[in-house]
Amino acid sequence: MRYQDCSRQMPLMSIATIAALGPPPRVATGTSEFRKMSLALFLGGFSTFSLLYCVQPLLPEFVSTFHVSPAESALALSLTTGMLALAIMAAGALSQALGRRGMMFGSMALAALLNVAAGLAPVWGLLLLARACEGVVLGGVPAVAMAYVGEEMEPHDLGSAMGLYVAGTAFGGMMGRVGMGVLTELGSWRWALAMIGLLDFAAAVAFIVLLPRSRHFVRQPGFNPQLHLAAWGGHLRNLGLLKIFALGFAAMAVFVTVFNYAGFRLKAAPYSLTQTQSSLIFLAYGLGIIASPIAGRFADRHDRRIPLLAGFFAMVAGVGFTLCQPLLLFAAGIALVTLGFFIVHSVASGGVGRLAGATKGHATSLYLLFYYAGASLVGSAGGFFWQHGGWTGVAILAGAVALTGAAVGLSIKAQPQPAA
């Protein structure tokens, strides 16, 4: 009888002990958990961006294979980013019920398999369908990853952690684009798409093995529309967050628009580059791998407006350089646009967690909705400017959006305070 009494008391004692000790510590830089988390998030960013943008250097190939216009070929990317923007909203809500880690892994694995399906698609319509579905399932990675970092990381290390995630997206975008160019010349664009899909499936497996389990996330079974609508509505009434959303929209719009049509310009006279040669311009992503964590750390310790303005002005200057005819100056302009984009995105995405309060998943889903909407809407509009104004038209559109982003960045408070 005494043994039974003790067994009843042990769980109560354990709960009391846990309560006295307080919540588990958050992950801080320099620990083994931070290194595992950083590598996993790097792989998550790599997988997302390599899958999302691997079709960008293939747009001229789609024109010749399926006999579509340059603006129509851009649908292979803009349709994916558009569906991703919408799916992110649902993903942020669903992750509250399903859990962060499992949802991110499932999204990465399914998207990789859909990329293989896109490579095997015999007609243009099926390729677009596969890419649209890919955008839907990829929605479970970006918003959930940002929410996971906001919950598990020490607040003063948020910028560093998000900088490493963004660095992973930079590496993924670079390898996806450059790798596609090389693989296409070695085999075909279909074979290249399938190879990228298989590589990213392996990345998904490594991701789930490395990423530490959530310790500060409480699963909320079921779906309560009122809860999610209230959270989204509250964030949309937060002027500080709205400005950050606008920064993400502008930065991504400029970046995708420039890269969507750079390939067409490089393959035409006076450059007349091959697929592999034109894809080498995406090596500029290496600047993003370096700049993202540095910008994130700077924003953690200093005025956030400084890197934001520096990023947008670098993009404006880069767009200006691309108007010059010498190939070296064009490449320098692409490098500046890339550098500016990753600085802005790293700082802006790190700022979301500080202002979001308890409902970080909802805030990050809204940020990424605006972010990918910029890619989809302005990236598609760039086709009209390309057809009617050539590269000058594309540069005017991108430069105007970058200047608008700089104006928004200038209006942000020097040191925003976290929401209660």
C-alpha positions in Angstrom: 0.0 0.0 0.0 2.8 2.3 0.8 4.5 1.6 -2.5 1.3 2.6 -4.3 1.0 5.8 -2.3 4.6 6.7 -3.3 3.9 6.0 -7.0 1.0 8.3 -6.9 3.0 11.1 -5.4 6.0 10.8 -7.7 4.4 12.5 -10.7 3.2 15.3 -8.5 6.7 15.8 -7.1 8.1 15.8 -10.6 5.7 18.4 -11.8 6.4 20.6 -8.8 10.1 20.2 -9.4 9.8 21.1 -13.0 7.7 24.1 -12.2 10.2 25.3 -9.6 13.0 25.0 -12.2 11.1 27.1 -14.7 10.9 26.6 -18.5 13.8 24.9 -20.3 16.6 27.2 -21.4 16.6 28.6 -25.0 19.3 27.7 -27.5 22.2 30.1 -27.4 25.2 30.6 -29.7 28.3 28.4 -28.9 26.3 25.3 -27.8 26.1 22.0 -29.6 22.4 22.5 -30.0 23.0 25.8 -31.7 25.4 24.1 -34.2 22.9 21.3 -34.9 20.0 23.8 -35.3 22.1 26.1 -37.5 23.1 23.2 -39.9 19.5 22.0 -40.0 18.1 25.4 -40.8 20.9 25.9 -43.3 19.7 22.7 -45.1 16.1 23.9 -44.8 16.9 27.2 -46.5 19.0 25.4 -49.1 16.2 23.0 -50.0 13.5 25.6 -50.2 15.4 28.1 -52.4 17.1 25.5 -54.6 13.7 23.9 -55.3 11.9 27.2 -55.7 14.4 28.9 -58.1 15.9 26.0 -60.0 13.7 26.9 -62.9 14.9 30.5 -63.2 17.8 29.8 -65.5 15.6 27.5 -67.5 13.1 30.1 -68.7 14.8 30.5 -72.1 14.7 26.6 -72.4 11.0 26.6 -71.7 10.5 29.1 -74.4 12.2 26.9 -77.0 10.8 23.6 -75.7 7.2 24.5 -75.2 7.0 27.5 -77.6 5.7 29.9 -75.0 6.5 33.6 -74.6 9.1 34.9 -72.1 6.3 36.2 -69.9 4.6 32.9 -70.0 7.8 31.0 -69.2 8.1 33.1 -66.0 4.9 31.4 -64.8 7.1 28.3 -63.9 8.5 30.5 -61.1 5.8 33.1 -60.4 3.0 30.5 -60.1 5.1 28.6 -57.5 5.9 31.7 -55.5 2.3 32.8 -55.7 0.9 29.5 -54.4 3.7 29.5 -51.8 2.5 33.0 -50.6 -1.0 31.7 -50.1 0.0 28.4 -48.6 2.2 30.1 -46.0 -0.9 31.4 -44.3 -2.4 28.0 -43.9 1.0 26.5 -42.9 1.5 28.9 -40.1 -1.9 27.9 -38.7 -1.5 24.2 -39.3 1.9 24.1 -37.6 0.2 25.1 -34.4 -1.7 21.8 -34.4 0.7 19.5 -36.2 4.0 20.6 -34.7 7.0 22.5 -36.2 9.6 19.8 -37.1 7.3 17.2 -38.7 5.6 19.8 -40.8 8.9 21.2 -42.1 10.2 17.8 -43.0 7.1 16.7 -44.8 7.0 19.9 -46.8 10.6 19.5 -47.9 10.3 15.9 -48.8 7.0 16.3 -50.8 8.3 19.4 -52.6 11.5 17.5 -53.7 9.4 14.7 -55.2 7.2 17.2 -57.0 10.3 18.7 -58.6 11.1 15.3 -60.0 7.6 15.2 -61.4 8.0 18.6 -63.0 11.1 17.3 -64.8 9.1 14.4 -66.2 6.1 16.5 -67.3 5.5 16.0 -71.0 3.5 19.2 -71.6 3.6 22.7 -70.4 0.3 22.5 -68.4 1.5 19.5 -66.4 4.8 21.2 -65.6 2.9 24.3 -64.3 0.6 22.0 -62.3 3.6 20.3 -60.6 5.3 23.6 -59.9 2.0 25.0 -58.4 1.7 22.0 -56.1 5.3 22.4 -55.2 4.6 26.0 -54.1 1.7 24.7 -51.9 3.7 22.2 -50.0 6.8 24.4 -49.7 4.6 26.8 -47.6 5.3 24.5 -44.7 9.0 25.5 -44.5 9.7 29.3 -44.4 7.0 30.5 -42.0 7.4 27.6 -39.7 11.2 27.8 -39.7 11.1 31.5 -38.7 8.5 30.7 -35.9 10.7 27.8 -34.7 13.7 30.1 -34.4 11.7 32.8 -32.6 10.5 30.2 -30.0 13.7 28.2 -29.4 16.5 30.8 -29.8 17.7 33.3 -27.2 16.2 36.7 -28.2 19.6 38.4 -28.4 20.8 35.7 -30.8 17.7 35.9 -33.2 19.5 37.9 -35.8 22.4 35.5 -35.9 20.2 32.5 -36.2 18.0 34.0 -39.0 21.2 35.2 -40.7 22.4 31.6 -40.9 19.0 30.4 -42.2 19.0 33.1 -44.9 22.6 32.1 -45.7 21.3 28.6 -46.4 18.7 30.1 -48.7 21.5 32.0 -50.5 23.5 28.8 -51.0 20.5 26.9 -52.1 19.5 29.6 -54.6 23.1 29.7 -55.9 23.5 25.9 -56.3 20.0 25.5 -57.7 20.6 28.0 -60.4 24.3 27.3 -61.2 23.8 23.6 -60.9 20.8 23.7 -63.2 22.9 25.5 -65.9 25.7 22.9 -65.7 23.4 19.9 -65.5 21.4 21.1 -68.4 24.4 21.3 -70.6 25.6 17.9 -69.5 22.3 16.2 -70.0 18.9 18.0 -70.3 16.8 20.4 -68.3 14.5 17.5 -67.4 17.3 15.4 -66.0 18.6 18.4 -64.1 15.2 19.1 -62.4 15.0 15.5 -61.3 18.6 15.5 -59.9 17.9 18.7 -57.9 14.7 17.0 -56.5 16.6 13.9 -55.4 19.4 16.0 -53.8 16.8 18.0 -51.8 15.0 14.8 -50.7 18.3 13.8 -49.1 18.6 17.2 -47.5 15.1 16.8 -45.9 16.2 13.5 -44.3 19.3 15.2 -42.8 17.2 18.1 -41.6 14.9 16.0 -39.5 17.8 14.1 -38.0 19.7 17.3 -37.0 17.0 19.7 -35.9 16.4 19.7 -32.1 12.9 19.0 -30.8 10.8 22.0 -29.9 10.9 22.8 -26.2 9.0 26.1 -26.1 6.2 25.2 -28.5 2.8 24.0 -27.2 0.7 22.1 -29.7 -2.9 23.3 -30.1 -4.9 20.4 -31.5 -7.9 21.3 -33.8 -8.4 24.3 -35.9 -9.9 27.5 -34.4 -10.5 30.0 -37.2 -11.3 32.9 -34.7 -7.9 32.4 -33.0 -6.0 32.6 -36.3 -8.0 35.5 -37.7 -7.6 37.5 -34.5 -3.8 36.9 -34.6 -3.5 37.9 -38.2 -5.7 40.9 -37.7 -3.6 42.1 -34.7 -0.4 41.9 -36.7 -2.0 43.8 -39.6 -2.8 46.6 -37.2 0.8 46.7 -36.0 2.4 49.6 -38.0 5.9 48.3 -37.2 5.2 44.9 -38.6 3.4 46.3 -41.7 6.6 48.3 -42.5 8.7 45.1 -42.2 6.2 43.3 -44.4 6.6 46.1 -47.0 10.4 45.7 -46.8 10.2 42.0 -47.6 7.8 42.7 -50.5 10.1 45.3 -52.1 13.4 43.4 -51.6 12.1 40.2 -53.1 10.3 41.9 -55.9 13.5 43.6 -57.1 15.6 40.5 -56.7 13.3 38.1 -58.6 12.5 40.6 -61.3 16.2 41.2 -62.1 17.2 37.6 -62.1 14.1 36.4 -64.1 15.1 38.4 -67.1 18.9 38.6 -66.7 19.1 35.2 -68.4 17.3 36.4 -71.5 19.6 39.4 -71.8 22.8 37.3 -71.3 21.7 34.8 -74.0 21.0 37.6 -76.5 23.4 39.9 -78.4 25.9 41.4 -77.6 26.7 38.7 -75.0 25.3 35.5 -76.6 26.3 33.4 -73.6 25.6 29.6 -73.3 23.4 28.1 -70.7 26.3 27.3 -68.4 28.0 30.7 -68.9 24.9 32.7 -68.2 24.1 30.6 -65.1 27.5 31.5 -63.6 26.1 34.9 -62.8 24.2 33.3 -60.0 27.5 32.7 -58.2 26.8 36.2 -56.9 24.7 34.4 -54.3 28.0 33.7 -52.5 27.8 37.3 -51.3 24.5 36.5 -49.6 26.0 33.6 -47.7 28.6 36.0 -46.2 26.5 39.1 -45.8 23.3 37.5 -44.2 24.8 36.5 -40.8 26.9 39.6 -40.6 23.9 41.9 -41.2 21.8 39.9 -38.7 24.5 40.3 -36.0 24.8 44.0 -36.8 21.1 44.5 -36.5 21.1 42.7 -33.1 23.5 45.2 -31.7 23.0 48.5 -33.6 20.4 50.6 -35.4 18.5 48.3 -37.7 17.9 51.1 -40.2 21.6 51.3 -41.2 21.8 47.8 -42.9 18.3 48.2 -44.3 19.1 51.5 -46.1 22.5 50.1 -47.1 20.8 47.1 -48.6 18.3 49.0 -50.7 20.8 51.6 -51.9 23.1 48.7 -53.0 20.1 47.3 -55.0 19.5 50.7 -56.6 23.2 51.1 -57.5 23.2 47.5 -58.8 20.2 48.1 -61.1 22.0 51.1 -62.5 25.2 49.1 -63.2 23.2 46.6 -65.2 22.3 49.3 -67.7 26.0 49.5 -68.7 27.0 47.4 -71.7 30.3 45.9 -70.6 29.7 42.4 -69.2 31.9 43.0 -66.2 29.8 46.0 -65.1 26.6 44.0 -65.7 27.9 41.3 -63.4 28.9 43.9 -60.8 25.4 45.2 -60.9 23.9 41.7 -60.3 26.3 41.2 -57.4 25.2 44.5 -55.8 21.5 43.6 -56.2 22.2 40.2 -54.6 24.2 41.7 -51.7 21.5 44.3 -51.0 18.7 41.7 -51.1 20.2 39.4 -48.6 21.1 42.2 -46.2 17.5 43.5 -46.2 15.9 40.1 -46.0 18.2 39.0 -43.1 17.5 42.1 -41.1 13.8 42.3 -41.8 13.1 38.6 -41.1 15.0 38.8 -37.8 12.8 41.9 -36.8 9.6 39.9 -37.2 10.3 37.7 -34.2 10.9 40.8 -32.0 7.6 42.5 -32.8 5.3 39.5 -33.1 4.7 38.7 -29.4 3.3 35.3 -28.7 1.9 34.5 -32.1 5.1 34.4 -34.0 3.9 31.8 -36.5 1.1 34.0 -37.7 3.4 37.1 -38.0 6.0 35.2 -40.0 3.4 33.7 -42.3 2.2 37.3 -43.0 5.8 38.5 -43.7 6.4 35.7 -46.1 3.0 36.3 -47.8 4.1 39.8 -48.6 7.6 38.5 -49.4 6.6 36.0 -52.0 3.7 38.1 -53.3 6.5 40.6 -54.3 8.2 37.8 -56.2 5.0 36.7 -57.9 3.3 40.0 -58.8 6.3 42.2 -59.7 8.2 39.3 -61.2 5.3 38.6 -63.5 4.9 42.3 -64.3 8.6 42.3 -65.3 7.6 40.3 -68.4 5.5 43.2 -69.7 8.4 45.6 -69.1 10.8 43.2 -70.8 8.6 42.8 -73.9 7.9 46.4 -74.3 11.0 48.1 -72.9 13.7 45.5 -73.0 16.2 45.5 -70.2 15.8 49.3 -69.6 12.1 48.7 -68.8 13.0 45.9 -66.3 15.6 48.2 -64.7 13.2 51.1 -64.3 10.6 48.8 -62.6 13.2 47.3 -60.3 14.8 50.7 -59.4 11.5 52.2 -58.6 10.5 49.4 -56.2 14.0 49.5 -54.5 13.7 53.3 -53.9 10.2 52.7 -52.4 11.7 50.1 -50.1 14.4 52.5 -49.0 11.8 55.1 -48.1 10.0 52.6 -45.9 13.3 51.6 -44.3 14.0 55.2 -43.4 10.7 55.5 -41.6 11.4 52.6 -39.2 12.1 53.5 -35.6 15.8 53.3 -34.6 15.3 50.6 -32.0 11.8 49.0 -32.2 10.6 47.5 -28.9 9.1 43.9 -28.8 5.4 43.7 -28.5 3.9 42.8 -25.1 
